[in-house]
Amino acid sequence: MIPDNPLLAEQLAYYRARAPEYDKWFRREGLYDWGVEYNARWRTELEEVQAAVDRFAPAGEVLELAYGTGEWTLRLAAMASRVTGIDAAPEMRDQASAKLRAAGRTNVDLLIGDLFAWQPDKVYDAVFFAFWLSHVPLDRADRFWENVHGSLRPGGRFFLADNARVRIAESSGLPGVVVDGNILHHSSGTLDLAASFDLRRLEDGRRYRVVKRSFDPDELARDLRVRGFKAHFVETGQFFVYGSGVRR
């Protein structure tokens, strides 16, 4: 199903096209290789996020939103009794399914579905989403969090990981910021981090726009209080923000 919003349709097209090279982002290869020092710092901070997921220890039935190539799915499947994943890109499911087969994980159901049209039909012990919240437009955030809340049993928990707040670009004539080597633009001409899009490119040179919002960890935690969650988030230093919450 193609989203009715042109930017969201372009975002989906990007991730479908990017599936074969997506893991290079994790490994800091190709377009994402910024040198020894940068890559080492990235891996150190990524290990901090991975350790936090392990401490979160999502047991029972877990829902993963936007599972991508399955990097996090493998980690969740090692702790949960069952993982159900939803992602809009069939090409991502192919990548994730291959990893799960190679690891011998049989406790995962990978579904294809538009997360902007998705509504929960059951409750889970935990919900997990990595590098997804920043791709949710501001005008769809309310519905997203309502769905997360509706997906959790009372006392159920969620965990999120995402990009840290963006760094202001020192050069470029366009009003924008640099995120992982890509220029994040603002159609308004002002630095509104809540209503931004990122211009992404693939190895073959094709470019796509994707939604890319930034959020302050403390402000997000305060916002979630009125949505029925108690949550806490931290930044790793340069690259990531992560944290968890519980449905009250």
ChimeraX commands (.cxc) that place a marker at each C-alpha (Angstrom):
marker #1 position 0.00,0.00,0.00 radius 0.5
marker #1 position 1.50,3.35,-1.06 radius 0.5
marker #1 position 0.97,6.21,1.44 radius 0.5
marker #1 position -1.28,9.01,0.19 radius 0.5
marker #1 position 1.22,11.67,1.33 radius 0.5
marker #1 position 3.86,12.28,-1.42 radius 0.5
marker #1 position 6.70,12.72,1.08 radius 0.5
marker #1 position 5.76,9.53,2.92 radius 0.5
marker #1 position 5.50,7.69,-0.41 radius 0.5
marker #1 position 9.00,8.90,-1.31 radius 0.5
marker #1 position 10.26,7.85,2.11 radius 0.5
marker #1 position 8.94,4.33,1.58 radius 0.5
marker #1 position 10.44,4.19,-1.93 radius 0.5
marker #1 position 13.79,5.17,-0.44 radius 0.5
marker #1 position 13.81,2.42,2.16 radius 0.5
marker #1 position 12.70,-0.16,-0.37 radius 0.5
marker #1 position 15.57,0.85,-2.66 radius 0.5
marker #1 position 18.03,1.11,0.22 radius 0.5
marker #1 position 17.38,-2.35,1.69 radius 0.5
marker #1 position 20.40,-4.09,0.04 radius 0.5
marker #1 position 22.82,-1.45,1.33 radius 0.5
marker #1 position 21.15,-0.47,4.60 radius 0.5
marker #1 position 23.47,-2.46,6.86 radius 0.5
marker #1 position 26.46,-0.52,5.58 radius 0.5
marker #1 position 25.14,2.31,7.75 radius 0.5
marker #1 position 25.58,0.11,10.84 radius 0.5
marker #1 position 28.99,-1.11,9.69 radius 0.5
marker #1 position 30.21,2.36,8.63 radius 0.5
marker #1 position 31.02,1.30,5.11 radius 0.5
marker #1 position 30.77,3.01,1.73 radius 0.5
marker #1 position 28.91,6.32,2.02 radius 0.5
marker #1 position 28.95,6.01,5.81 radius 0.5
marker #1 position 32.69,5.50,6.32 radius 0.5
marker #1 position 33.91,8.74,7.88 radius 0.5
marker #1 position 37.30,7.51,9.00 radius 0.5
marker #1 position 38.81,5.57,11.87 radius 0.5
marker #1 position 38.14,8.02,14.70 radius 0.5
marker #1 position 34.55,8.77,13.72 radius 0.5
marker #1 position 33.72,5.11,13.11 radius 0.5
marker #1 position 35.20,4.05,16.45 radius 0.5
marker #1 position 33.14,6.65,18.29 radius 0.5
marker #1 position 30.03,5.49,16.43 radius 0.5
marker #1 position 30.61,1.86,17.42 radius 0.5
marker #1 position 31.23,2.77,21.05 radius 0.5
marker #1 position 27.98,4.71,21.25 radius 0.5
marker #1 position 26.09,2.00,19.36 radius 0.5
marker #1 position 27.34,-0.55,21.90 radius 0.5
marker #1 position 25.90,1.66,24.64 radius 0.5
marker #1 position 22.47,1.50,22.97 radius 0.5
marker #1 position 22.75,-2.26,22.49 radius 0.5
marker #1 position 23.64,-2.72,26.15 radius 0.5
marker #1 position 20.61,-0.63,27.12 radius 0.5
marker #1 position 18.35,-2.90,25.04 radius 0.5
marker #1 position 19.84,-5.92,26.81 radius 0.5
marker #1 position 19.11,-4.31,30.19 radius 0.5
marker #1 position 15.59,-3.52,29.04 radius 0.5
marker #1 position 15.28,-7.28,28.44 radius 0.5
marker #1 position 11.96,-7.43,26.56 radius 0.5
marker #1 position 10.40,-10.71,27.72 radius 0.5
marker #1 position 7.09,-12.20,26.69 radius 0.5
marker #1 position 5.35,-11.03,23.53 radius 0.5
marker #1 position 7.12,-8.14,21.82 radius 0.5
marker #1 position 6.00,-5.89,18.98 radius 0.5
marker #1 position 8.71,-4.31,16.80 radius 0.5
marker #1 position 7.74,-1.38,14.59 radius 0.5
marker #1 position 9.81,-0.73,11.43 radius 0.5
marker #1 position 12.06,-3.78,11.85 radius 0.5
marker #1 position 14.15,-2.95,8.76 radius 0.5
marker #1 position 16.86,-5.48,8.03 radius 0.5
marker #1 position 16.37,-7.25,11.36 radius 0.5
marker #1 position 19.47,-6.05,13.22 radius 0.5
marker #1 position 17.42,-5.33,16.33 radius 0.5
marker #1 position 14.97,-8.16,15.68 radius 0.5
marker #1 position 17.72,-10.69,16.28 radius 0.5
marker #1 position 18.46,-9.12,19.66 radius 0.5
marker #1 position 14.80,-9.03,20.64 radius 0.5
marker #1 position 14.21,-12.62,19.56 radius 0.5
marker #1 position 16.99,-13.81,21.89 radius 0.5
marker #1 position 15.06,-12.45,24.89 radius 0.5
marker #1 position 11.35,-12.52,23.97 radius 0.5
marker #1 position 9.12,-15.55,23.78 radius 0.5
marker #1 position 7.72,-14.20,20.51 radius 0.5
marker #1 position 8.37,-11.15,18.34 radius 0.5
marker #1 position 5.90,-9.68,15.88 radius 0.5
marker #1 position 7.38,-7.15,13.48 radius 0.5
marker #1 position 5.69,-4.67,11.15 radius 0.5
marker #1 position 7.46,-2.88,8.29 radius 0.5
marker #1 position 6.19,-1.39,5.05 radius 0.5
marker #1 position 9.05,-2.57,2.80 radius 0.5
marker #1 position 8.99,-6.16,1.45 radius 0.5
marker #1 position 12.67,-5.79,0.56 radius 0.5
marker #1 position 13.46,-5.15,4.22 radius 0.5
marker #1 position 11.54,-8.26,5.21 radius 0.5
marker #1 position 13.64,-10.30,2.79 radius 0.5
marker #1 position 16.81,-9.04,4.46 radius 0.5
marker #1 position 15.49,-9.62,7.97 radius 0.5
marker #1 position 14.11,-13.07,7.18 radius 0.5
marker #1 position 17.49,-14.20,5.85 radius 0.5
marker #1 position 19.21,-13.11,9.07 radius 0.5
marker #1 position 16.66,-14.86,11.24 radius 0.5
marker #1 position 16.97,-18.09,9.24 radius 0.5
marker #1 position 20.76,-17.96,9.49 radius 0.5
marker #1 position 20.52,-17.50,13.25 radius 0.5
marker #1 position 17.95,-20.26,13.63 radius 0.5
marker #1 position 15.35,-17.93,15.13 radius 0.5
marker #1 position 11.84,-19.30,14.66 radius 0.5
marker #1 position 9.98,-17.17,17.23 radius 0.5
marker #1 position 9.48,-14.16,14.93 radius 0.5
marker #1 position 6.59,-13.18,12.66 radius 0.5
marker #1 position 7.51,-10.48,10.14 radius 0.5
marker #1 position 4.52,-8.66,8.69 radius 0.5
marker #1 position 4.21,-6.10,5.90 radius 0.5
marker #1 position 2.09,-3.09,6.77 radius 0.5
marker #1 position 1.88,0.69,6.53 radius 0.5
marker #1 position 2.63,2.00,10.01 radius 0.5
marker #1 position 0.83,5.24,9.22 radius 0.5
marker #1 position -2.38,3.29,8.66 radius 0.5
marker #1 position -1.71,0.61,11.29 radius 0.5
marker #1 position -3.90,0.14,14.33 radius 0.5
marker #1 position -3.16,-2.37,17.09 radius 0.5
marker #1 position -5.37,-5.44,17.24 radius 0.5
marker #1 position -3.87,-6.98,20.40 radius 0.5
marker #1 position -1.70,-6.02,23.37 radius 0.5
marker #1 position 1.94,-6.90,23.97 radius 0.5
marker #1 position 4.34,-6.98,26.89 radius 0.5
marker #1 position 6.73,-4.61,25.12 radius 0.5
marker #1 position 6.97,-2.45,22.01 radius 0.5
marker #1 position 10.30,-1.63,20.37 radius 0.5
marker #1 position 11.16,0.81,17.58 radius 0.5
marker #1 position 14.59,1.95,16.44 radius 0.5
marker #1 position 15.22,4.91,14.10 radius 0.5
marker #1 position 11.53,5.25,13.38 radius 0.5
marker #1 position 10.13,8.02,15.56 radius 0.5
marker #1 position 12.19,10.65,13.72 radius 0.5
marker #1 position 10.48,9.54,10.47 radius 0.5
marker #1 position 6.98,10.16,11.86 radius 0.5
marker #1 position 5.65,13.57,10.78 radius 0.5
marker #1 position 4.63,15.88,13.59 radius 0.5
marker #1 position 0.98,15.85,12.49 radius 0.5
marker #1 position 0.93,12.04,12.86 radius 0.5
marker #1 position 2.72,11.84,16.19 radius 0.5
marker #1 position -0.47,11.86,18.27 radius 0.5
marker #1 position -1.88,8.86,16.45 radius 0.5
marker #1 position 1.44,7.04,16.62 radius 0.5
marker #1 position 1.69,7.35,20.40 radius 0.5
marker #1 position -1.98,6.42,20.79 radius 0.5
marker #1 position -1.21,3.22,18.89 radius 0.5
marker #1 position 1.84,2.48,21.02 radius 0.5
marker #1 position -0.28,3.00,24.14 radius 0.5
marker #1 position -3.01,0.75,22.72 radius 0.5
marker #1 position -0.46,-1.95,21.89 radius 0.5
marker #1 position 0.70,-2.30,25.48 radius 0.5
marker #1 position -0.98,-4.03,28.34 radius 0.5
marker #1 position -1.18,-1.92,31.54 radius 0.5
marker #1 position 2.35,-1.90,32.90 radius 0.5
marker #1 position 3.74,-2.82,29.49 radius 0.5
marker #1 position 6.95,-1.15,28.36 radius 0.5
marker #1 position 8.39,0.41,25.22 radius 0.5
marker #1 position 11.97,1.08,24.12 radius 0.5
marker #1 position 13.08,3.49,21.41 radius 0.5
marker #1 position 16.42,4.34,19.85 radius 0.5
marker #1 position 17.00,7.07,17.29 radius 0.5
marker #1 position 19.42,9.67,16.01 radius 0.5
marker #1 position 20.56,12.28,18.49 radius 0.5
marker #1 position 19.67,15.92,17.95 radius 0.5
marker #1 position 21.08,17.27,14.73 radius 0.5
marker #1 position 24.26,19.28,14.38 radius 0.5
marker #1 position 24.07,22.69,12.76 radius 0.5
marker #1 position 25.90,22.80,9.43 radius 0.5
marker #1 position 28.76,25.29,9.35 radius 0.5
marker #1 position 28.64,25.49,5.58 radius 0.5
marker #1 position 25.97,25.20,2.86 radius 0.5
marker #1 position 23.93,28.03,1.55 radius 0.5
marker #1 position 20.72,26.20,2.40 radius 0.5
marker #1 position 19.06,26.47,5.78 radius 0.5
marker #1 position 19.69,23.02,7.14 radius 0.5
marker #1 position 21.67,20.72,9.36 radius 0.5
marker #1 position 24.00,17.78,8.82 radius 0.5
marker #1 position 22.92,14.32,9.94 radius 0.5
marker #1 position 25.29,11.47,9.18 radius 0.5
marker #1 position 26.60,13.20,6.10 radius 0.5
marker #1 position 23.23,14.13,4.67 radius 0.5
marker #1 position 21.85,17.68,4.56 radius 0.5
marker #1 position 18.54,18.01,6.32 radius 0.5
marker #1 position 16.46,20.76,4.69 radius 0.5
marker #1 position 13.61,22.93,5.85 radius 0.5
marker #1 position 11.00,24.01,3.36 radius 0.5
marker #1 position 10.07,26.97,5.53 radius 0.5
marker #1 position 13.57,28.42,5.34 radius 0.5
marker #1 position 13.78,28.37,9.11 radius 0.5
marker #1 position 15.42,25.88,11.43 radius 0.5
marker #1 position 12.28,24.09,12.58 radius 0.5
marker #1 position 13.55,20.71,13.74 radius 0.5
marker #1 position 10.03,19.36,14.23 radius 0.5
marker #1 position 9.05,19.77,10.56 radius 0.5
marker #1 position 12.08,18.75,8.54 radius 0.5
marker #1 position 13.02,16.46,5.73 radius 0.5
marker #1 position 16.33,14.82,4.98 radius 0.5
marker #1 position 17.66,14.53,1.42 radius 0.5
marker #1 position 19.17,11.04,1.24 radius 0.5
marker #1 position 21.22,9.44,-1.50 radius 0.5
marker #1 position 22.01,5.85,-2.42 radius 0.5
marker #1 position 25.25,4.41,-3.70 radius 0.5
marker #1 position 24.02,4.67,-7.28 radius 0.5
marker #1 position 23.43,8.42,-6.84 radius 0.5
marker #1 position 19.63,8.40,-6.61 radius 0.5
marker #1 position 18.23,10.87,-4.09 radius 0.5
marker #1 position 15.08,10.72,-2.01 radius 0.5
marker #1 position 13.42,12.91,0.57 radius 0.5
marker #1 position 12.51,11.37,3.91 radius 0.5
marker #1 position 10.86,12.83,6.98 radius 0.5
marker #1 position 13.49,13.54,9.62 radius 0.5
marker #1 position 12.51,15.17,12.88 radius 0.5
marker #1 position 14.61,15.83,15.93 radius 0.5
marker #1 position 13.39,15.79,19.51 radius 0.5
marker #1 position 14.73,16.79,22.88 radius 0.5
marker #1 position 14.88,13.81,25.29 radius 0.5
marker #1 position 13.53,15.70,28.30 radius 0.5
marker #1 position 10.76,17.39,26.32 radius 0.5
marker #1 position 9.69,14.04,24.87 radius 0.5
marker #1 position 9.51,12.49,28.35 radius 0.5
marker #1 position 7.35,15.37,29.58 radius 0.5
marker #1 position 5.09,15.11,26.54 radius 0.5
marker #1 position 4.57,11.39,27.12 radius 0.5
marker #1 position 3.36,11.94,30.68 radius 0.5
marker #1 position 0.08,13.34,29.35 radius 0.5
marker #1 position -0.13,10.39,26.93 radius 0.5
marker #1 position -0.16,7.86,29.76 radius 0.5
marker #1 position 3.52,6.94,29.93 radius 0.5
marker #1 position 6.32,7.33,32.43 radius 0.5
marker #1 position 9.51,7.55,30.34 radius 0.5
marker #1 position 13.15,8.60,30.40 radius 0.5
marker #1 position 15.58,9.19,27.52 radius 0.5
marker #1 position 19.29,9.97,27.24 radius 0.5
marker #1 position 21.73,10.89,24.48 radius 0.5
marker #1 position 24.93,8.94,24.00 radius 0.5
marker #1 position 27.03,11.98,23.27 radius 0.5
marker #1 position 27.01,12.49,19.51 radius 0.5
marker #1 position 24.99,9.95,17.57 radius 0.5
marker #1 position 22.08,8.39,19.40 radius 0.5
marker #1 position 19.20,8.95,21.76 radius 0.5
marker #1 position 17.51,6.06,23.52 radius 0.5
marker #1 position 15.24,5.29,26.40 radius 0.5
marker #1 position 12.21,3.44,27.62 radius 0.5
marker #1 position 8.82,4.01,29.13 radius 0.5
marker #1 position 6.01,2.17,30.84 radius 0.5
marker #1 position 2.27,2.41,30.24 radius 0.5
marker #1 position 0.75,3.63,33.45 radius 0.5
marker link #1:1,2 radius 0.2
marker link #1:2,3 radius 0.2
marker link #1:3,4 radius 0.2
marker link #1:4,5 radius 0.2
marker link #1:5,6 radius 0.2
marker link #1:6,7 radius 0.2
marker link #1:7,8 radius 0.2
marker link #1:8,9 radius 0.2
marker link #1:9,10 radius 0.2
marker link #1:10,11 radius 0.2
marker link #1:11,12 radius 0.2
marker link #1:12,13 radius 0.2
marker link #1:13,14 radius 0.2
marker link #1:14,15 radius 0.2
marker link #1:15,16 radius 0.2
marker link #1:16,17 radius 0.2
marker link #1:17,18 radius 0.2
marker link #1:18,19 radius 0.2
marker link #1:19,20 radius 0.2
marker link #1:20,21 radius 0.2
marker link #1:21,22 radius 0.2
marker link #1:22,23 radius 0.2
marker link #1:23,24 radius 0.2
marker link #1:24,25 radius 0.2
marker link #1:25,26 radius 0.2
marker link #1:26,27 radius 0.2
marker link #1:27,28 radius 0.2
marker link #1:28,29 radius 0.2
marker link #1:29,30 radius 0.2
marker link #1:30,31 radius 0.2
marker link #1:31,32 radius 0.2
marker link #1:32,33 radius 0.2
marker link #1:33,34 radius 0.2
marker link #1:34,35 radius 0.2
marker link #1:35,36 radius 0.2
marker link #1:36,37 radius 0.2
marker link #1:37,38 radius 0.2
marker link #1:38,39 radius 0.2
marker link #1:39,40 radius 0.2
marker link #1:40,41 radius 0.2
marker link #1:41,42 radius 0.2
marker link #1:42,43 radius 0.2
marker link #1:43,44 radius 0.2
marker link #1:44,45 radius 0.2
marker link #1:45,46 radius 0.2
marker link #1:46,47 radius 0.2
marker link #1:47,48 radius 0.2
marker link #1:48,49 radius 0.2
marker link #1:49,50 radius 0.2
marker link #1:50,51 radius 0.2
marker link #1:51,52 radius 0.2
marker link #1:52,53 radius 0.2
marker link #1:53,54 radius 0.2
marker link #1:54,55 radius 0.2
marker link #1:55,56 radius 0.2
marker link #1:56,57 radius 0.2
marker link #1:57,58 radius 0.2
marker link #1:58,59 radius 0.2
marker link #1:59,60 radius 0.2
marker link #1:60,61 radius 0.2
marker link #1:61,62 radius 0.2
marker link #1:62,63 radius 0.2
marker link #1:63,64 radius 0.2
marker link #1:64,65 radius 0.2
marker link #1:65,66 radius 0.2
marker link #1:66,67 radius 0.2
marker link #1:67,68 radius 0.2
marker link #1:68,69 radius 0.2
marker link #1:69,70 radius 0.2
marker link #1:70,71 radius 0.2
marker link #1:71,72 radius 0.2
marker link #1:72,73 radius 0.2
marker link #1:73,74 radius 0.2
marker link #1:74,75 radius 0.2
marker link #1:75,76 radius 0.2
marker link #1:76,77 radius 0.2
marker link #1:77,78 radius 0.2
marker link #1:78,79 radius 0.2
marker link #1:79,80 radius 0.2
marker link #1:80,81 radius 0.2
marker link #1:81,82 radius 0.2
marker link #1:82,83 radius 0.2
marker link #1:83,84 radius 0.2
marker link #1:84,85 radius 0.2
marker link #1:85,86 radius 0.2
marker link #1:86,87 radius 0.2
marker link #1:87,88 radius 0.2
marker link #1:88,89 radius 0.2
marker link #1:89,90 radius 0.2
marker link #1:90,91 radius 0.2
marker link #1:91,92 radius 0.2
marker link #1:92,93 radius 0.2
marker link #1:93,94 radius 0.2
marker link #1:94,95 radius 0.2
marker link #1:95,96 radius 0.2
marker link #1:96,97 radius 0.2
marker link #1:97,98 radius 0.2
marker link #1:98,99 radius 0.2
marker link #1:99,100 radius 0.2
marker link #1:100,101 radius 0.2
marker link #1:101,102 radius 0.2
marker link #1:102,103 radius 0.2
marker link #1:103,104 radius 0.2
marker link #1:104,105 radius 0.2
marker link #1:105,106 radius 0.2
marker link #1:106,107 radius 0.2
marker link #1:107,108 radius 0.2
marker link #1:108,109 radius 0.2
marker link #1:109,110 radius 0.2
marker link #1:110,111 radius 0.2
marker link #1:111,112 radius 0.2
marker link #1:112,113 radius 0.2
marker link #1:113,114 radius 0.2
marker link #1:114,115 radius 0.2
marker link #1:115,116 radius 0.2
marker link #1:116,117 radius 0.2
marker link #1:117,118 radius 0.2
marker link #1:118,119 radius 0.2
marker link #1:119,120 radius 0.2
marker link #1:120,121 radius 0.2
marker link #1:121,122 radius 0.2
marker link #1:122,123 radius 0.2
marker link #1:123,124 radius 0.2
marker link #1:124,125 radius 0.2
marker link #1:125,126 radius 0.2
marker link #1:126,127 radius 0.2
marker link #1:127,128 radius 0.2
marker link #1:128,129 radius 0.2
marker link #1:129,130 radius 0.2
marker link #1:130,131 radius 0.2
marker link #1:131,132 radius 0.2
marker link #1:132,133 radius 0.2
marker link #1:133,134 radius 0.2
marker link #1:134,135 radius 0.2
marker link #1:135,136 radius 0.2
marker link #1:136,137 radius 0.2
marker link #1:137,138 radius 0.2
marker link #1:138,139 radius 0.2
marker link #1:139,140 radius 0.2
marker link #1:140,141 radius 0.2
marker link #1:141,142 radius 0.2
marker link #1:142,143 radius 0.2
marker link #1:143,144 radius 0.2
marker link #1:144,145 radius 0.2
marker link #1:145,146 radius 0.2
marker link #1:146,147 radius 0.2
marker link #1:147,148 radius 0.2
marker link #1:148,149 radius 0.2
marker link #1:149,150 radius 0.2
marker link #1:150,151 radius 0.2
marker link #1:151,152 radius 0.2
marker link #1:152,153 radius 0.2
marker link #1:153,154 radius 0.2
marker link #1:154,155 radius 0.2
marker link #1:155,156 radius 0.2
marker link #1:156,157 radius 0.2
marker link #1:157,158 radius 0.2
marker link #1:158,159 radius 0.2
marker link #1:159,160 radius 0.2
marker link #1:160,161 radius 0.2
marker link #1:161,162 radius 0.2
marker link #1:162,163 radius 0.2
marker link #1:163,164 radius 0.2
marker link #1:164,165 radius 0.2
marker link #1:165,166 radius 0.2
marker link #1:166,167 radius 0.2
marker link #1:167,168 radius 0.2
marker link #1:168,169 radius 0.2
marker link #1:169,170 radius 0.2
marker link #1:170,171 radius 0.2
marker link #1:171,172 radius 0.2
marker link #1:172,173 radius 0.2
marker link #1:173,174 radius 0.2
marker link #1:174,175 radius 0.2
marker link #1:175,176 radius 0.2
marker link #1:176,177 radius 0.2
marker link #1:177,178 radius 0.2
marker link #1:178,179 radius 0.2
marker link #1:179,180 radius 0.2
marker link #1:180,181 radius 0.2
marker link #1:181,182 radius 0.2
marker link #1:182,183 radius 0.2
marker link #1:183,184 radius 0.2
marker link #1:184,185 radius 0.2
marker link #1:185,186 radius 0.2
marker link #1:186,187 radius 0.2
marker link #1:187,188 radius 0.2
marker link #1:188,189 radius 0.2
marker link #1:189,190 radius 0.2
marker link #1:190,191 radius 0.2
marker link #1:191,192 radius 0.2
marker link #1:192,193 radius 0.2
marker link #1:193,194 radius 0.2
marker link #1:194,195 radius 0.2
marker link #1:195,196 radius 0.2
marker link #1:196,197 radius 0.2
marker link #1:197,198 radius 0.2
marker link #1:198,199 radius 0.2
marker link #1:199,200 radius 0.2
marker link #1:200,201 radius 0.2
marker link #1:201,202 radius 0.2
marker link #1:202,203 radius 0.2
marker link #1:203,204 radius 0.2
marker link #1:204,205 radius 0.2
marker link #1:205,206 radius 0.2
marker link #1:206,207 radius 0.2
marker link #1:207,208 radius 0.2
marker link #1:208,209 radius 0.2
marker link #1:209,210 radius 0.2
marker link #1:210,211 radius 0.2
marker link #1:211,212 radius 0.2
marker link #1:212,213 radius 0.2
marker link #1:213,214 radius 0.2
marker link #1:214,215 radius 0.2
marker link #1:215,216 radius 0.2
marker link #1:216,217 radius 0.2
marker link #1:217,218 radius 0.2
marker link #1:218,219 radius 0.2
marker link #1:219,220 radius 0.2
marker link #1:220,221 radius 0.2
marker link #1:221,222 radius 0.2
marker link #1:222,223 radius 0.2
marker link #1:223,224 radius 0.2
marker link #1:224,225 radius 0.2
marker link #1:225,226 radius 0.2
marker link #1:226,227 radius 0.2
marker link #1:227,228 radius 0.2
marker link #1:228,229 radius 0.2
marker link #1:229,230 radius 0.2
marker link #1:230,231 radius 0.2
marker link #1:231,232 radius 0.2
marker link #1:232,233 radius 0.2
marker link #1:233,234 radius 0.2
marker link #1:234,235 radius 0.2
marker link #1:235,236 radius 0.2
marker link #1:236,237 radius 0.2
marker link #1:237,238 radius 0.2
marker link #1:238,239 radius 0.2
marker link #1:239,240 radius 0.2
marker link #1:240,241 radius 0.2
marker link #1:241,242 radius 0.2
marker link #1:242,243 radius 0.2
marker link #1:243,244 radius 0.2
marker link #1:244,245 radius 0.2
marker link #1:245,246 radius 0.2
marker link #1:246,247 radius 0.2
marker link #1:247,248 radius 0.2
view
